[in-house]
Amino acid sequence: MDRDLLRQSVSYHGPSLFSLLKCEQSENPDFKQVVADLSKSVNQSDKDDDSPVVEQFIARKADLLFAPSWKSTTLVEEEWQEDLREPYAIMPPLEQFMEVSYEERRELFYRDVERGDLVIGRITSIRDFGFFVNLLCTAGDFERDIEDLEITGLCPVRDVPSTGNHDDPLSYYQIGDLIRAGVKDIDRYHEKLTISLYSSSLAPNLDRIKLGVISKEDLPLHYIRGEKVGSGNSDAYERLLDSSPGFSNPANVDVLLRKLGINDTRSPSLMRGLQSKHFIEDDFATAIRKKQSASWALKCVKAGVDHFKSGRHVDAMNEYNKALEIDTNNVEALVARGALYATKGSLMKAIDDFELALESCPTHRNAKKYLCQTLVERGGQLEEEEKLVTAEGLYKRAIALDDTFQEADEALQKLQMRIQKTLKLKAEEASREKEKQQTAETSAEKLRKILKEEKRIKKKRRRSDSSSVTSSSSESSSESSSPSSSRKKSKKRKHKRRRSSHGSKKRKRRISSQDNRTPEEEEEYPLPANTSASFMDQKQALAKLLAEEAEAEDGGKSHGKSRGRCDDDPFGHSPQAQSSKPRGQHDGPGVNGHKHRHKSDDSRSSRKESSHDFSRSRKDSSSSAYSEHSRKSDRPPRDESTQARGQGSSEVSRYDRRVSRGSDGSERRLSSGDGSRASEGDHKKDLPASLQDIFNQIAEFEKERKKK
Amino acid sequence: MQAPRSAAVAETGQLGGRGNAAAVGDSSNDTKTHFRVCRFIIETGVKLGMRSVPVATACALYHKFFQTASLEVYEPYLVAMSCIYLAGKVEEQHLRTRDIINVCHRYFHPGRDPLQLDSKFWELRDSVVQCELLILRQLNFQVSFEHPHKYLLHYLLSVRCLLNRHAWSRTPIAETAWALLKDSYHGPVCVQHRPQHLALTALYLALHTYGVQVPRGEREWWQVLCEDVTRTQIEDIMTELLQLYDMEAKCT
C-alpha cells in the first residue's frame, strides 16, 4: 500500500477515516504494515465537512485504491507539439476561470515551475548583460494564468545564440518583441527566473520547439482563447468547451485517453467482480471463435470425406474448401484436401497442403504418412523427367519425416545409384575433355618455352664459344614445346658448372637433393659430365626432341602435362625429367634446348643409351652428389626402363615408337635417327643443314672411339 | 408486436434460468436484476474487447429501455445482448452476432463447447436481431447519447494544470475517476443525470478520496467546470454511486 497516499487521505479526512480503515481492512496484511505510521498523522481533518459515506467507501476499497498496481496510467513521453488541428478542446487555464487571487497564483507558479518549461513573454528592457522579459503565459503542458502577475525573467547574454553576424547578439532583439524561451534556472525564494534561448535548456519532450522571437500567430491557443474570455461569466468554461471544434471530434476520447495514459479496454474497476483476475482467457470472444471455427470446419471435412469415399470428388472438394473458408489452416481439412489432390494427380498442390498442415500440427500422423507417399510419387515423376537432384531432395525429405518408410528408402537408394552412375559418366567425359584441353595447353606452354629458351640461348651464346650454340638454337627452334624444365635446368646448370662458376654446383645439388626425394629417382640414369659424351647426348637429345615433337602433336596427355608443369619448376618430379638430368650432365653448352623436351619415350630411349654412356664415362663423372646418387640409382632404373618403355609404348604415338626403336642402339640410333629423321619429314624441316653435318661428324667420331 | 415479443422470450428462455427471477415484480428485485444484467453487459464488453463508450451506450440503452418496459414481458438478457449489438453499431465498433452469442452462451454455460452451426444457433441469432428492432422502436429510434466520458477527460486535463505535476503523477486520480465513471453504469444513475454532472461527480470523488488539495479562487473548480451544479447535487450523485458498490455485495 502506498503510504504517502494513505497518509494524505487520512490526514485529509481525519480520525474517523482512520478508524473505519482499521475496521474494514483489518485482515489486509498490507494495511497492517502501514497502520503504525498512520496513527501518528491522525490528528485533525483538513476538510470542511463530514462525509461518512465517502469515508466508508474509501475504507472498503482501500486495498484497491491504495495498491501500488492501481496506478496504471502510463505516461507517454512524446514530443509535445501545439495541436493546431485540435483533436480535443483546448481550454484556457482553469485559474483564470476560478479567479484565483494574485498572491496565490504567484505562489503556485513559483512552486510549480520547473527547469525546462516553456514560457512566452515580451521584452521590456535590453541591457548589455542580457534582456528582461515580462512573462505572458506558459506553453507546453503547463498552463497557468500569469499575464498579470508581472513575472520577469532575465535572459543573460550567454544564453542568447548569436545570429552569425559577429555583431552583438542582443542587437537582434528589440523592446516589445515576443520571445519564446526555456526556463533555465529558478530562484524560488527570491522569485527570480533565468531563461535561455538555447534548446538545450528545454525538457526532452519539448526540445523541438523553436525558441526566440515569435509572432502573434505562434502564441499558444489556450492563451488566445483565454484573452477572449471575459470575466464575470460563470458559464464561460462550459460555453467555450461546447463551442470548441475539438469537443465535437468523435475521436477525442481516444486521443485524451492516450494523452492521459489510461488504457481503455482493460481499464481497472472498483467493483469486486470486475477485477481482471476473474477473467479467463478462454471466455474471450476470439478464443471461443477459434474453437468454434475449428469444430465447424471439422463437420464440413467429415462430410467431404464421405463424398470422397463415395467417389464424388467434386462435392468433396467443395466441402473441403468450405471448411477452409470457415477456418483457414484447419489441419484436418488441409490433410483431406491434400489427399484428394494426390488422388487426382495434382501432386504439387497436395504437397503444399500437407506441408501447411504439418506446420500447424507437426505430429499429425496421417499428414506425415500421406506426405511421404506423395513425395515419393512425385520423386518418381521427377526421375522420369531427369530432374534427379530435385527427386533426391524429395526422397530425403520423405525419409526425414518418417524414417520407417521403406519405399522412400528404396527409391532413394535407387536414385542415388543412378546419380552416381551419371556422375561417373560425366566425370569420364570431363576428364576426356580435359585431356584434350591439356594438349592445347601444352602447345601454348611449349611456345612459351621456346621463347624463353631463345632468350637464354642468346645469353649463353655470348659466353660459349662452341658450335653448340647453333645446335641449341636449332633445337630450341625445332622444339614445339617441352615441359620438362628440370631436365632443361639441370642441363643448363651442368653447362654453367662446367663453364661458369662454382655457384651452379650448389644449384644442381639443390635440385638433385630435391630429386633425391622423389620416388621416381630410381629411374634416373645420371650420366657423368663428359664433353665428348655430351655430343652424344646431344644427338640423343635431338632424337628425343623429334620424338617429343611427334608426341606433342599426338597429344600425349599425362606426360605432357607433367612436363608442362615442370617448366619453371626446379622440383620437377617426372621420371623423364630426372632421367634426363644425367644426360644433361653430359651435355655441352649446346644442349640447353633439350631441357624442355622430355618425354617418357625419349627418356627411356635415351636411358639405355645413357646407361651405355654412363658406363663409359663413369670416370669422368662429376663429383656432384647428384651424379653419385644417380650412379647408385642407375642399376635399378635399368630394370625399370624396360617397364617404363612398356608403359610408354602404350601411350605413345607411332612416331614415338619409331623414335624409341630407332634410338635403341647408340650407333644404330644415329643411323636410325637419321632414318627416323627421314621418316619424320615434317618434324625435320626445322633442323638446319649444319646440324646434320654435325651429326655426321659425331657418328664418325663415335665409330672411331668404339674401334679403339 | 405480440409475435416477435413472445418468440424472443421463448427462444431465449433456453439461455438460462437467471432471467426467470424477473417474474417477481418487486422493485428491489428489479433493481438487483438490472444490476446483474448490467454486470453481464459490462463483462461481455470486456470479453469482446469493447471500448468504454460503446459499453456505456449499451448500458444506457438497456436502462432507458426498461424505464418504459416491463421486466415481465421482456427477457432482460436477450435485451442486453441486443443492446450490445446495437451499441456496437451506434458507436462504430461493430461486433459480430456470432461473437456475442458465443460469449453469452459461455457466460451461462461455463466450460461447455461452443455452439454448433445448428438450428439453435440460428434461432438465437434471429432473436437477437429481432430484439434489436424492438429496442429501436421502444426508444423511438433515439439511440445516440451524450456520454460523460469526454467531459471527464477534458475536466481531468484542466484540473491537471491546477496541480503540481509531481502530485499529479503520484496520485492515481485519472484511473480512479475513470473506474468510478464506468462502474456507475451498473445503475440507472447514468441516464438520470446530465453527463457533465456525472463526470464532475466522478472527478470530485476521486480527488476527495485521495485528499488532494485543489487551489481555491473566487469560485470552486467544479463550479467553473459546470455552472449549474451545486455541492448538494454532487453529493447526491455521489451517494447513488456509492450505493452501487454496496449493491454489489448484495447481488453477487
Contacts between the chains, C-beta under 8 A, distances in Angstrom:
chain1	res1	chain2	res2	distance
A	4	B	170	7.1
A	5	B	170	7.5
A	5	B	171	6.6
A	5	B	210	6.0
A	8	B	171	7.9
A	8	B	210	6.2
A	8	B	211	4.6
A	8	B	212	7.6
A	9	B	209	6.6
A	9	B	210	5.5
A	9	B	211	4.4
A	10	B	211	7.7
A	11	B	211	6.6
A	12	B	210	7.9
A	12	B	211	2.7
A	12	B	213	7.9
A	13	B	211	6.6
A	46	B	211	7.0
A	46	B	213	7.3
A	47	B	208	7.9
A	47	B	211	7.7
A	51	B	208	7.2
A	51	B	235	7.5
A	53	B	238	7.1
A	53	B	239	5.6
A	53	B	242	5.4
A	54	B	205	7.0
A	54	B	208	5.9
A	54	B	209	7.1
A	54	B	238	6.9
A	54	B	242	7.3
A	56	B	242	7.6
A	57	B	209	7.7
A	57	B	242	4.8
A	57	B	245	6.6
A	58	B	209	5.5
A	60	B	245	7.1
A	61	B	245	7.4
A	65	B	172	7.8
A	65	B	176	6.6
A	65	B	209	6.2
A	65	B	210	7.8
A	70	B	172	5.3
A	70	B	175	6.4
A	70	B	176	7.7
A	71	B	170	7.9
A	71	B	172	4.4
A	71	B	175	6.8
A	72	B	172	7.6
A	72	B	175	5.7
A	73	B	172	7.1
A	73	B	174	5.6
A	73	B	175	5.9
A	75	B	169	6.8
A	88	B	150	8.0
A	88	B	153	7.5
A	88	B	154	6.8
A	88	B	157	7.8
A	89	B	154	5.9
A	91	B	154	6.9
A	91	B	157	7.4
A	91	B	158	5.7
A	93	B	158	7.9
A	93	B	161	5.5
A	93	B	162	8.0
A	94	B	158	4.6
A	94	B	159	6.8
A	94	B	161	6.2
A	94	B	162	5.4
A	94	B	221	6.2
A	94	B	224	6.2
A	94	B	225	7.9
A	95	B	161	7.8
A	95	B	162	6.7
A	95	B	215	7.4
A	95	B	217	6.9
A	97	B	219	7.3
A	97	B	224	4.2
A	98	B	215	7.5
A	98	B	216	7.5
A	98	B	217	3.4
A	98	B	218	6.6
A	98	B	219	5.4
A	98	B	220	7.4
A	98	B	221	6.0
A	98	B	224	5.3
A	99	B	217	4.6
A	99	B	218	3.8
A	99	B	219	6.5
A	100	B	215	5.7
A	100	B	216	7.3
A	100	B	217	3.7
A	100	B	218	7.8
A	101	B	217	6.8
A	104	B	215	6.1
A	104	B	216	7.9
A	104	B	217	7.5
A	108	B	215	6.1
A	111	B	164	6.7
A	112	B	164	4.9
A	112	B	165	6.8
A	114	B	165	7.4
A	141	B	161	7.8
A	142	B	161	7.0
A	142	B	165	7.2
A	143	B	161	4.4
A	144	B	161	6.9
A	234	B	219	7.3
A	234	B	223	7.5
A	234	B	227	5.0
A	235	B	227	3.9
A	235	B	228	7.8
A	237	B	224	5.2
A	237	B	225	6.1
A	237	B	227	7.7
A	238	B	196	7.5
A	238	B	225	7.6
A	238	B	226	6.5
A	238	B	227	5.7
A	241	B	154	6.4
A	247	B	150	7.2
A	247	B	154	7.4
A	250	B	92	7.6
A	252	B	150	5.7
A	252	B	153	7.5
A	253	B	51	8.0
A	253	B	52	7.8
A	253	B	53	6.0
A	253	B	149	5.5
A	253	B	150	5.2
A	253	B	153	6.3
A	254	B	51	7.8
A	256	B	150	7.4
A	256	B	153	3.8
A	256	B	154	7.1
A	256	B	156	7.8
A	256	B	157	6.8
A	257	B	153	6.9
A	259	B	157	7.5
A	260	B	153	6.8
A	260	B	156	6.1
A	260	B	157	7.4
A	260	B	174	5.1
A	261	B	174	7.3
A	262	B	174	5.7
A	262	B	175	6.6
A	262	B	178	5.5
A	264	B	51	5.2
A	264	B	52	5.5
A	265	B	46	7.5
A	265	B	49	5.6
A	265	B	50	7.5
A	265	B	51	6.6
A	266	B	46	7.3
A	267	B	52	6.8
A	267	B	175	7.4
A	267	B	178	5.8
A	267	B	179	6.8
A	267	B	182	6.9
A	268	B	175	6.1
A	268	B	179	5.4
A	269	B	179	5.2
A	269	B	182	6.2
A	269	B	183	5.8
A	270	B	176	7.7
A	270	B	179	4.9
A	270	B	180	6.6
A	270	B	183	5.6
A	270	B	245	6.9
A	271	B	39	7.8
A	271	B	183	5.4
A	271	B	186	7.4
A	271	B	245	7.1
A	271	B	248	5.6
A	272	B	248	6.1
A	272	B	249	7.9
A	272	B	252	7.6
A	273	B	39	6.4
A	273	B	43	8.0
A	273	B	248	6.5
A	273	B	252	5.3
A	274	B	39	7.6
A	274	B	42	6.6
A	274	B	43	7.0
A	274	B	46	7.6
A	274	B	183	7.8
A	279	B	43	7.9
A	279	B	46	6.4
A	279	B	47	7.1
A	283	B	47	5.5
A	283	B	103	6.9
A	283	B	106	5.6
A	283	B	107	7.5
A	283	B	110	7.7
A	284	B	47	4.7
A	284	B	48	7.8
A	284	B	49	7.6
A	284	B	103	7.6
A	285	B	47	5.7
A	285	B	48	4.8
A	285	B	49	6.9
A	285	B	99	4.1
A	285	B	100	7.9
A	285	B	102	6.3
A	285	B	103	5.3
A	286	B	49	7.8
A	288	B	99	7.6
A	288	B	102	4.2
A	288	B	103	6.6
A	288	B	106	6.1
A	288	B	114	5.2
A	289	B	98	7.0
A	289	B	99	6.1
A	289	B	102	6.3
A	289	B	114	7.8
A	291	B	113	7.3
A	291	B	114	5.3
A	292	B	98	7.7
A	292	B	102	6.3
A	292	B	114	3.7
A	292	B	115	7.0
A	295	B	113	7.0
A	295	B	114	6.8
A	295	B	116	6.7
A	296	B	116	7.1
A	296	B	117	5.3
A	299	B	116	7.4
A	299	B	117	7.5
